[in-house]
Amino acid sequence: MNFKKLYFLGIGGIGMSAIARYFNGLGVEIHGYDKTQTELTKNLEKEGMKIHYDENISKIPKGLDLVIWTPAIPKEHKELIWFRENNFELKKRAEVLGIISRAKRTAAVAGTHGKTSTTSILTHVLKKGGVDCSAFLGGIAMNYESNFVMGKDDWVVVEADEFDRSFLHLDPAIAAIMSMDPDHLDIYGDEQSILDTGFLAFAKKIKPGGTLLVNVEFIQHFEKQRVSSFGIEKGDYQAQNVRAEKGYMVFDLKHPKGLIKNLKFTLPGHHNVMNATAAIAIALNLGAKIGGIRKALKGFKGIKRRFEFMVRGKKKVYIDDYAHHPTELNAAISAAKMFYPGKKITGVFQPHLFSRTRDFAEGFAAALDTLDEVLLMDIYPAREKPIKGIDSDMVFKMMKNKKKIRVNKDNLLDELKQKEVEILMTLGAGDIDTFRNPIKDWILEK
């Protein structure tokens, strides 16, 4: 791991940039490619990394120790082909994260939903509770304005990603599994395979004598292992008496050694209380102090694009959320309803991936039907080629919502401006975030 010069192929990815920041902080010279310049890549450049935005072999520096790449890069990418043809040492992001984490004690959070929120909450709770961990996060934690947090202790918090079975490169001392809903069927094939070759295989990677915490809803799959559970009103670690009060979620936390009363948490919705419960369970196992835990929850600023308040006025509210699976959509929309009962909620949704839209079209339609009005965008393809017969119209036709319209990037703002919005949500994991500031400016002008 004694590197002097590294190259990141897809450096603008949230997981890739966290690792780039880690090595940059150690004084390693960082170079990289990404398809588009974003707010994140601009920040990486400000931190001293050299990035270019065209597939250009002449811009690859000499003397590289290692090339780190993400599976989001297409196989036909010119630079990837060139590195392979010239026998460069190539490692996937997940392999490198595994190497880094093996040198430390690792607390990992897995699950189809809740990973980023839980790892970010856990990092803040540990820091305030006296455990000075490092952390690799799948989002920008507002308390640290970064997706990488450096610490002095030998604990490292990581997001254990099931995509491409990346999490099987980790060997955690303690891990939580938040959820195991079907997703990434383009990789796993079917639901049983996600369970067997994904999450159950990950559970076996925990070091001997380590601790596994599982969402109580999925505990039946882990009966052969020594495991603790967490949940709301059930489990070894349980949130009790959950309620919304004056802009906070308030709850008590019962754990094997006692009860912590009246915890106040900034993120809305039962799903976020669940995330906080898992984070507290890990933190208590790592010896974090209860006073610090309490302070951290009350002062948690959230994660960029996870129920992020872009505008929070008395008459108008605009929330941006990364939700890209039916379960996540339902969680985000129900959290908005919980915080703003009786208000009209308008949602703009951009589906992410053709395969995911195909696999969960009915679920997406049902989730969007819970909104008062919907603007549905075209599918964001990300790493995929189009699939015949799969488009946003397919979801649109399944929706029963009377107030629905189909939009694209060109007419989204014009269509939105025809609406009288009270609570507005932009939802999706694609490039819908490029509309955040224009929408925010329009609402503030009104």
C-alpha positions as CSV (number, residue, x, y, z in Angstrom):
1,M,0.0,0.0,0.0
2,N,3.0,2.3,-0.3
3,F,1.7,4.2,-3.4
4,K,3.1,7.4,-4.9
5,K,0.8,7.9,-7.9
6,L,-2.7,6.5,-8.4
7,Y,-5.2,6.8,-11.3
8,F,-9.0,6.6,-10.8
9,L,-11.1,5.6,-13.7
10,G,-14.5,7.1,-12.8
11,I,-13.2,9.3,-10.0
12,G,-16.4,11.3,-9.7
13,G,-18.4,8.3,-8.4
14,I,-19.4,8.7,-4.7
15,G,-17.5,5.6,-3.6
16,M,-14.5,6.2,-5.8
17,S,-14.0,9.8,-4.7
18,A,-14.0,8.8,-1.0
19,I,-11.1,6.4,-1.7
20,A,-9.3,9.1,-3.8
21,R,-9.7,11.5,-0.8
22,Y,-8.3,8.9,1.6
23,F,-5.1,8.5,-0.5
24,N,-4.9,12.2,-1.3
25,G,-4.9,12.8,2.5
26,L,-1.9,10.5,2.8
27,G,0.0,12.6,0.3
28,V,-0.4,10.3,-2.7
29,E,-0.5,12.0,-6.2
30,I,-4.0,11.5,-7.6
31,H,-5.1,11.5,-11.2
32,G,-8.4,10.5,-12.8
33,Y,-11.0,10.5,-15.5
34,D,-14.7,11.1,-15.3
35,K,-17.4,11.6,-18.0
36,T,-18.7,14.9,-16.6
37,Q,-17.5,17.6,-14.4
38,T,-19.7,17.9,-11.3
39,E,-19.7,19.8,-8.0
40,L,-18.0,16.8,-6.5
41,T,-15.2,16.6,-9.1
42,K,-14.7,20.4,-8.9
43,N,-14.1,19.9,-5.1
44,L,-11.7,17.1,-5.8
45,E,-9.7,19.4,-8.2
46,K,-9.7,22.1,-5.5
47,E,-8.2,19.5,-3.1
48,G,-5.3,19.0,-5.6
49,M,-6.4,16.1,-7.7
50,K,-5.8,16.2,-11.5
51,I,-9.0,15.2,-13.5
52,H,-9.9,15.2,-17.2
53,Y,-13.3,14.6,-18.8
54,D,-12.6,13.1,-22.2
55,E,-11.5,9.5,-23.0
56,N,-7.9,10.5,-23.8
57,I,-5.0,8.1,-23.4
58,S,-2.5,11.0,-23.9
59,K,-3.7,12.5,-20.6
60,I,-2.8,9.4,-18.6
61,P,0.3,10.2,-16.6
62,K,3.4,8.0,-16.5
63,G,4.6,6.1,-13.5
64,L,1.3,4.9,-12.1
65,D,1.5,2.4,-9.2
66,L,-2.1,1.2,-9.6
67,V,-5.3,1.9,-11.6
68,I,-8.6,1.8,-9.5
69,W,-11.8,1.5,-11.6
70,T,-15.5,1.2,-11.1
71,P,-17.8,-1.3,-12.8
72,A,-19.9,1.7,-13.9
73,I,-17.2,2.3,-16.6
74,P,-18.3,0.5,-19.8
75,K,-16.2,-2.3,-21.1
76,E,-15.5,-0.5,-24.4
77,H,-14.0,2.6,-22.6
78,K,-10.8,3.5,-24.5
79,E,-8.8,4.1,-21.4
80,L,-9.9,0.8,-19.7
81,I,-9.0,-1.1,-22.9
82,W,-5.6,0.6,-23.1
83,F,-4.8,-0.2,-19.4
84,R,-5.7,-3.8,-20.0
85,E,-3.7,-4.1,-23.2
86,N,-0.6,-2.6,-21.5
87,N,-0.9,-4.9,-18.5
88,F,-1.4,-2.3,-15.8
89,E,-2.4,-3.5,-12.4
90,L,-6.1,-2.8,-12.2
91,K,-8.2,-3.1,-9.0
92,K,-11.9,-2.5,-8.5
93,R,-13.0,0.1,-6.0
94,A,-14.4,-2.6,-3.7
95,E,-11.1,-4.5,-3.7
96,V,-9.2,-1.4,-2.6
97,L,-11.7,-0.6,0.1
98,G,-11.2,-4.2,1.3
99,I,-7.4,-3.8,1.5
100,I,-7.8,-0.5,3.4
101,S,-10.3,-1.9,5.8
102,R,-8.3,-5.1,6.5
103,A,-5.5,-2.9,8.0
104,K,-8.1,-1.5,10.5
105,R,-11.1,-2.7,12.5
106,T,-14.1,-2.4,10.3
107,A,-17.8,-1.5,11.1
108,A,-19.8,-2.2,7.9
109,V,-23.4,-1.4,7.0
110,A,-25.1,-3.4,4.3
111,G,-28.6,-3.5,2.9
112,T,-30.5,-2.6,-0.3
113,H,-31.7,0.6,1.5
114,G,-30.4,2.7,4.4
115,K,-26.7,2.1,4.0
116,T,-25.6,5.7,3.3
117,S,-27.9,7.2,6.0
118,T,-26.9,4.7,8.6
119,T,-23.1,4.9,7.9
120,S,-23.3,8.7,8.1
121,I,-25.4,8.7,11.3
122,L,-23.0,6.0,12.8
123,T,-19.9,8.1,11.9
124,H,-21.3,11.2,13.6
125,V,-22.5,9.2,16.7
126,L,-19.1,7.6,17.1
127,K,-17.2,10.8,16.7
128,K,-19.4,12.6,19.3
129,G,-19.4,9.5,21.5
130,G,-15.6,9.4,21.8
131,V,-14.6,6.9,19.0
132,D,-12.5,8.9,16.5
133,C,-13.3,6.7,13.5
134,S,-12.4,7.1,9.8
135,A,-15.3,6.7,7.3
136,F,-16.0,5.9,3.7
137,L,-19.6,7.1,2.9
138,G,-21.9,6.7,0.0
139,G,-23.1,10.3,0.2
140,I,-21.9,13.8,1.3
141,A,-22.5,14.0,5.1
142,M,-23.5,17.6,5.8
143,N,-21.7,17.6,9.2
144,Y,-18.4,17.0,7.4
145,E,-19.2,18.3,3.9
146,S,-17.5,15.2,2.6
147,N,-18.0,11.5,1.8
148,F,-14.7,10.7,3.5
149,V,-13.9,11.4,7.1
150,M,-10.4,10.9,8.6
151,G,-10.0,9.8,12.2
152,K,-7.2,8.7,14.6
153,D,-8.7,5.5,16.0
154,D,-8.3,2.2,14.3
155,W,-12.0,1.9,13.6
156,V,-13.2,2.5,10.0
157,V,-16.9,2.8,9.0
158,V,-17.7,1.6,5.5
159,E,-20.7,1.1,3.4
160,A,-21.0,-2.5,2.3
161,D,-22.4,-2.4,-1.2
162,E,-24.2,-5.4,-2.6
163,F,-23.9,-4.1,-6.2
164,D,-21.5,-6.4,-8.2
165,R,-21.1,-8.4,-4.8
166,S,-18.6,-5.7,-3.8
167,F,-19.2,-6.2,-0.1
168,L,-17.6,-9.7,-0.2
169,H,-14.2,-8.0,-0.3
170,L,-14.8,-6.8,3.3
171,D,-13.9,-8.6,6.6
172,P,-15.8,-6.6,9.2
173,A,-15.5,-6.9,13.0
174,I,-19.1,-5.7,13.3
175,A,-21.8,-5.3,10.7
176,A,-25.4,-4.4,10.3
177,I,-27.8,-5.6,7.6
178,M,-30.5,-3.0,7.1
179,S,-32.7,-4.6,4.4
180,M,-32.7,-7.3,1.8
181,D,-35.3,-6.3,-0.7
182,P,-34.7,-7.5,-4.3
183,D,-32.5,-5.1,-6.4
184,H,-29.7,-5.4,-8.9
185,L,-31.4,-8.4,-10.5
186,D,-29.3,-7.6,-13.6
187,I,-26.4,-9.0,-11.5
188,Y,-27.9,-11.6,-9.2
189,G,-30.6,-13.0,-11.5
190,D,-33.3,-13.6,-8.8
191,E,-34.3,-12.8,-5.2
192,Q,-33.0,-16.1,-3.8
193,S,-29.6,-15.4,-5.3
194,I,-29.4,-12.0,-3.7
195,L,-29.9,-13.7,-0.4
196,D,-27.6,-16.7,-0.8
197,T,-24.7,-15.3,-2.9
198,G,-25.2,-11.8,-1.5
199,F,-26.2,-11.1,2.1
200,L,-25.8,-14.5,3.6
201,A,-22.4,-14.8,2.0
202,F,-21.5,-11.3,3.4
203,A,-22.7,-12.4,6.9
204,K,-20.1,-15.2,6.8
205,K,-17.3,-12.7,6.1
206,I,-17.6,-11.3,9.7
207,K,-14.4,-12.0,11.6
208,P,-14.5,-14.8,14.3
209,G,-15.9,-13.4,17.5
210,G,-17.4,-10.4,15.6
211,T,-20.9,-9.1,15.9
212,L,-23.8,-9.2,13.3
213,L,-26.8,-7.0,13.7
214,V,-29.8,-7.7,11.5
215,N,-33.1,-5.8,10.9
216,V,-35.6,-7.9,12.9
217,E,-37.8,-8.2,9.8
218,F,-35.1,-10.4,8.1
219,I,-33.9,-12.3,11.2
220,Q,-35.4,-15.6,10.1
221,H,-32.7,-16.0,7.4
222,F,-29.9,-15.9,10.0
223,E,-30.9,-18.4,12.6
224,K,-27.8,-20.5,12.2
225,Q,-25.6,-17.5,13.2
226,R,-25.1,-15.7,16.5
227,V,-26.9,-12.6,15.7
228,S,-28.5,-9.6,17.4
229,S,-31.6,-7.8,16.0
230,F,-32.8,-4.2,15.8
231,G,-36.2,-2.8,15.0
232,I,-39.1,-0.6,16.1
233,E,-40.9,-2.0,19.1
234,K,-39.2,-5.3,18.6
235,G,-35.6,-6.7,18.6
236,D,-32.6,-6.7,20.9
237,Y,-32.1,-3.0,20.2
238,Q,-35.5,-1.3,19.8
239,A,-36.8,2.1,19.2
240,Q,-39.9,2.6,21.4
241,N,-42.6,5.2,21.7
242,V,-41.7,6.8,18.3
243,R,-43.3,10.1,17.5
244,A,-42.8,13.4,15.6
245,E,-42.5,16.5,17.8
246,K,-41.6,20.0,16.8
247,G,-39.5,19.0,13.7
248,Y,-37.8,16.0,15.4
249,M,-38.4,12.3,15.5
250,V,-38.4,11.5,19.2
251,F,-38.0,7.9,20.6
252,D,-36.7,5.8,23.5
253,L,-34.0,3.2,22.8
254,K,-34.2,-0.1,24.7
255,H,-30.9,-2.1,24.5
256,P,-29.6,-5.3,26.3
257,K,-28.1,-3.2,29.1
258,G,-30.8,-0.6,29.7
259,L,-33.0,2.2,28.3
260,I,-32.1,5.6,26.8
261,K,-35.1,7.9,27.0
262,N,-36.3,10.8,24.7
263,L,-33.7,10.7,22.0
264,K,-34.3,13.6,19.5
265,F,-33.4,13.0,15.9
266,T,-33.4,15.4,13.0
267,L,-34.3,13.1,10.0
268,P,-38.0,12.4,9.5
269,G,-39.8,9.1,9.1
270,H,-39.8,5.7,10.7
271,H,-37.2,4.4,8.3
272,N,-34.7,7.0,9.6
273,V,-35.5,6.0,13.2
274,M,-34.7,2.4,12.1
275,N,-31.4,3.7,10.6
276,A,-30.6,5.6,13.8
277,T,-31.4,2.5,15.9
278,A,-28.9,0.4,13.9
279,A,-26.2,3.1,14.2
280,I,-26.8,3.3,18.0
281,A,-26.5,-0.5,18.3
282,I,-23.1,-0.5,16.6
283,A,-22.0,2.6,18.6
284,L,-22.9,1.0,21.9
285,N,-21.0,-2.1,20.9
286,L,-17.9,0.1,20.2
287,G,-18.1,1.8,23.5
288,A,-19.5,5.2,22.5
289,K,-20.8,7.3,25.3
290,I,-24.5,7.8,25.6
291,G,-24.3,11.6,26.1
292,G,-22.3,11.9,22.9
293,I,-24.9,9.7,21.1
294,R,-27.7,11.9,22.3
295,K,-25.9,15.1,21.2
296,A,-25.0,13.6,17.8
297,L,-28.6,12.6,16.9
298,K,-29.9,16.0,17.8
299,G,-27.2,17.8,15.8
300,F,-27.2,15.5,12.7
301,K,-27.5,17.7,9.6
302,G,-28.3,14.9,7.2
303,I,-26.8,13.7,3.9
304,K,-26.9,15.4,0.6
305,R,-29.8,14.1,-1.5
306,R,-31.2,12.0,1.3
307,F,-34.4,13.9,2.2
308,E,-32.4,17.1,1.8
309,F,-34.3,20.3,2.5
310,M,-33.5,22.7,-0.4
311,V,-36.2,25.1,0.7
312,R,-37.9,25.0,4.1
313,G,-40.3,27.9,4.3
314,K,-43.6,28.3,6.1
315,K,-45.6,28.1,2.8
316,K,-43.3,26.3,0.4
317,V,-41.0,23.3,1.0
318,Y,-38.7,21.7,-1.5
319,I,-37.1,18.3,-0.6
320,D,-34.6,16.4,-2.8
321,D,-34.1,12.7,-2.4
322,Y,-32.0,10.0,-4.0
323,A,-34.8,7.4,-3.8
324,H,-34.6,5.0,-6.8
325,H,-36.3,1.8,-5.7
326,P,-40.0,1.5,-4.8
327,T,-39.3,0.9,-1.1
328,E,-37.2,4.1,-1.0
329,L,-39.9,6.1,-2.8
330,N,-42.5,4.9,-0.3
331,A,-40.2,5.8,2.7
332,A,-39.4,9.3,1.4
333,I,-43.1,10.1,0.5
334,S,-44.4,8.7,3.8
335,A,-41.8,10.8,5.7
336,A,-43.0,13.9,3.9
337,K,-46.6,13.1,4.8
338,M,-45.7,12.5,8.4
339,F,-44.0,15.9,8.7
340,Y,-46.6,17.8,6.6
341,P,-50.0,16.2,7.2
342,G,-52.8,17.5,5.0
343,K,-50.4,19.3,2.6
344,K,-50.4,18.7,-1.1
345,I,-47.2,16.8,-2.2
346,T,-46.0,17.1,-5.8
347,G,-43.3,14.7,-6.9
348,V,-40.9,14.7,-9.9
349,F,-39.4,11.2,-10.4
350,Q,-36.6,10.2,-12.8
351,P,-36.4,6.3,-13.0
352,H,-32.8,5.0,-12.8
353,L,-31.8,2.0,-15.1
354,F,-33.9,0.2,-17.7
355,S,-33.5,-3.1,-15.9
356,R,-34.7,-1.7,-12.6
357,T,-37.7,-0.1,-14.3
358,R,-38.5,-3.4,-16.0
359,D,-38.2,-5.4,-12.7
360,F,-40.1,-3.0,-10.5
361,A,-42.5,-1.1,-12.8
362,E,-45.6,-2.0,-10.8
363,G,-43.9,-1.0,-7.5
364,F,-42.9,2.3,-8.9
365,A,-46.4,3.0,-10.2
366,A,-47.9,2.1,-6.8
367,A,-45.4,4.3,-4.9
368,L,-46.0,7.3,-7.2
369,D,-49.7,6.9,-6.8
370,T,-49.3,7.9,-3.2
371,L,-48.3,11.5,-4.3
372,D,-51.0,14.1,-4.9
373,E,-49.5,14.9,-8.3
374,V,-46.6,13.5,-10.3
375,L,-44.2,14.6,-13.1
376,L,-42.6,11.5,-14.5
377,M,-39.3,11.9,-16.4
378,D,-37.5,9.7,-18.9
379,I,-35.3,6.8,-17.6
380,Y,-31.7,7.7,-16.7
381,P,-29.7,4.9,-18.3
382,A,-26.4,5.2,-16.3
383,R,-24.3,2.1,-17.2
384,E,-27.0,0.4,-19.4
385,K,-28.0,0.2,-23.0
386,P,-31.7,0.6,-23.8
387,I,-34.0,-2.4,-23.4
388,K,-36.6,-2.8,-26.1
389,G,-40.1,-1.9,-24.9
390,I,-38.9,-0.5,-21.5
391,D,-39.4,3.2,-20.9
392,S,-41.1,5.6,-18.5
393,D,-44.4,5.3,-20.4
394,M,-44.7,1.7,-19.1
395,V,-44.8,3.0,-15.5
396,F,-47.0,5.9,-16.5
397,K,-49.7,3.6,-17.9
398,M,-49.8,1.6,-14.7
399,M,-50.3,4.6,-12.5
400,K,-53.8,5.3,-11.2
401,N,-53.0,8.8,-10.2
402,K,-55.3,11.3,-12.0
403,K,-52.8,14.2,-11.7
404,K,-49.8,12.8,-13.7
405,I,-47.9,14.1,-16.6
406,R,-44.9,12.9,-18.6
407,V,-42.0,15.3,-18.9
408,N,-38.4,15.3,-20.2
409,K,-35.4,17.4,-19.3
410,D,-36.3,20.1,-21.9
411,N,-39.8,20.8,-20.6
412,L,-39.6,19.8,-16.9
413,L,-39.1,23.4,-15.6
414,D,-41.8,24.9,-17.8
415,E,-44.3,22.2,-16.7
416,L,-43.4,22.6,-13.1
417,K,-43.9,26.4,-13.3
418,Q,-47.6,25.8,-14.3
419,K,-48.1,24.1,-10.9
420,E,-49.1,25.6,-7.5
421,V,-46.7,23.6,-5.3
422,E,-46.9,23.3,-1.5
423,I,-44.5,20.4,-0.8
424,L,-42.3,19.6,-3.8
425,M,-40.0,16.5,-4.0
426,T,-37.5,15.6,-6.7
427,L,-36.8,11.9,-6.5
428,G,-34.2,9.7,-8.3
429,A,-30.5,8.7,-8.6
430,G,-29.8,9.9,-12.1
431,D,-28.9,13.5,-13.2
432,I,-32.2,14.9,-11.8
433,D,-29.9,16.7,-9.3
434,T,-28.8,19.1,-12.0
435,F,-32.3,20.6,-11.6
436,R,-32.0,21.2,-7.9
437,N,-30.7,24.8,-8.1
438,P,-32.9,26.0,-10.9
439,I,-36.0,24.6,-9.0
440,K,-34.8,26.1,-5.7
441,D,-34.3,29.5,-7.4
442,W,-37.8,29.4,-8.9
443,I,-39.4,28.5,-5.6
444,L,-37.5,31.3,-3.8
445,E,-38.5,33.8,-6.5
446,K,-42.2,33.0,-5.9
